[in-house]
Amino acid sequence: MRKDYRSEHDLDATWAADGWEPLLRRWMHDAVAAAVVEPNAMVLATIGADDYPATRTVLCKGVFPEGIVFYTNYESDKAHQLIATPRASATFAWPLIGRQITLRGDVSKVTPEQTLRYWETRPRGSQLGAWASQQSRPIASRADLDRRLDEVLARFGDNDVPVPPHWGGFLLAPYSVEFWQGRANRMHNRIRLTAGDDGAWTAVRLQP
Ligand SMILES: Cc1cc2nc3c(=O)[nH]c(=O)nc-3n(C[C@H](O)[C@H](O)[C@H](O)COP(=O)(O)O)c2cc1C
């Protein structure tokens, strides 16, 4: 269970000369090209009401200069945690290409218009599932869960499925983004970009 990473080119601060967003996009593109499974999957860490961190995987569905966007149930555990403490960290891990990106920053809901635009691109089955599932809440059995989907199917019939009031996007606006590139002998490259109070970003190389 040990992989020795080799890269042809060494990550350095010049790669992020145009900021974190173009480099994240480039690495995402590389992950897609390398056929990484679910290349937009990221582990999202929030802070629980018990003050312990809580993590789970979500899909990044938008990359913008102001931050990255994911969609979820606004009544889920993660959403309650984000509303109580609107700060999060997200990590893309791409071992196949020896790279990782970690963002930390502030979280806010996206506008209903932005959620609608994304909702309309979702497969109908996912739209129905978003209505059927009270995400993070207990349910007695699988049969009960399937029954909830049947009810939603009957409710909407052949009609368009509207956005559930309890569903939408969050924007994670990073103040810190770290790019990690695996190298041989665990002598990896790490470049962390951090936004200062004036909004200017500085890049620092960290020891692996
Ligand atoms: C690859 C992968 C992608 C996922 N994408 C999402 C997603 O985009 N949104 C979401 O709400 N849950 C997604 N999930 C499910 C979450 O990991 C999690 O189980 C769910 O959101 C409930 O989390 P919570 O109880 O902490 O709120 C995904 C899971 C996996 C394994």
The ligand as an SDF file (V2000), in Angstrom:
LIG
                    3D

 31 33  0  0  0  0  0  0  0  0999 V2000
  -18.6960   10.1270   -4.8570 C   0  0  0  0  0  0  0  0  0  0  0  0
  -19.7730   10.7360   -3.9750 C   0  0  0  0  0  0  0  0  0  0  0  0
  -20.3840   11.9030   -4.3500 C   0  0  0  0  0  0  0  0  0  0  0  0
  -21.3730   12.4860   -3.5530 C   0  0  0  0  0  0  0  0  0  0  0  0
  -21.9050   13.6740   -3.9390 N   0  0  0  0  0  0  0  0  0  0  0  0
  -22.8180   14.2870   -3.1370 C   0  0  0  0  0  0  0  0  0  0  0  0
  -23.2880   15.5940   -3.4660 C   0  0  0  0  0  0  0  0  0  0  0  0
  -22.8780   16.2250   -4.4590 O   0  0  0  0  0  0  0  0  0  0  0  0
  -24.2000   16.1570   -2.6320 N   0  0  0  0  0  0  0  0  0  0  0  0
  -24.6600   15.5220   -1.5130 C   0  0  0  0  0  0  0  0  0  0  0  0
  -25.4980   16.0840   -0.8050 O   0  0  0  0  0  0  0  0  0  0  0  0
  -24.2080   14.2960   -1.1620 N   0  0  0  0  0  0  0  0  0  0  0  0
  -23.3010   13.6670   -1.9450 C   0  0  0  0  0  0  0  0  0  0  0  0
  -22.8010   12.4290   -1.6020 N   0  0  0  0  0  0  0  0  0  0  0  0
  -23.2990   11.8020   -0.3440 C   0  0  0  0  0  0  0  0  0  0  0  0
  -22.5600   12.4350    0.8580 C   0  0  0  0  0  0  0  0  0  0  0  0
  -21.2520   11.9010    0.9540 O   0  0  0  0  0  0  0  0  0  0  0  0
  -23.3020   12.2610    2.2000 C   0  0  0  0  0  0  0  0  0  0  0  0
  -23.5490   10.8940    2.4570 O   0  0  0  0  0  0  0  0  0  0  0  0
  -24.6290   12.9970    2.2270 C   0  0  0  0  0  0  0  0  0  0  0  0
  -24.5530   14.2480    1.5930 O   0  0  0  0  0  0  0  0  0  0  0  0
  -25.1060   13.2040    3.6630 C   0  0  0  0  0  0  0  0  0  0  0  0
  -24.1160   13.9310    4.3670 O   0  0  0  0  0  0  0  0  0  0  0  0
  -24.4470   14.6670    5.7290 P   0  0  0  0  0  0  0  0  0  0  0  0
  -25.3520   13.7470    6.5310 O   0  0  0  0  0  0  0  0  0  0  0  0
  -23.1280   14.9030    6.3900 O   0  0  0  0  0  0  0  0  0  0  0  0
  -25.1530   15.9520    5.4070 O   0  0  0  0  0  0  0  0  0  0  0  0
  -21.7980   11.8380   -2.3610 C   0  0  0  0  0  0  0  0  0  0  0  0
  -21.1570   10.6440   -1.9760 C   0  0  0  0  0  0  0  0  0  0  0  0
  -20.1670   10.0990   -2.7680 C   0  0  0  0  0  0  0  0  0  0  0  0
  -19.4800    8.8400   -2.3190 C   0  0  0  0  0  0  0  0  0  0  0  0
  1  2  1  0
  2  3  1  0
  2 30  2  0
  3  4  2  0
  4  5  1  0
  4 28  1  0
  5  6  2  0
  6  7  1  0
  6 13  1  0
  7  8  2  0
  7  9  1  0
  9 10  1  0
 10 11  2  0
 10 12  1  0
 12 13  2  0
 13 14  1  0
 14 15  1  0
 14 28  1  0
 15 16  1  0
 16 17  1  0
 16 18  1  0
 18 19  1  0
 18 20  1  0
 20 21  1  0
 20 22  1  0
 22 23  1  0
 23 24  1  0
 24 25  2  0
 24 26  1  0
 24 27  1  0
 28 29  2  0
 29 30  1  0
 30 31  1  0
M  END
$$$$
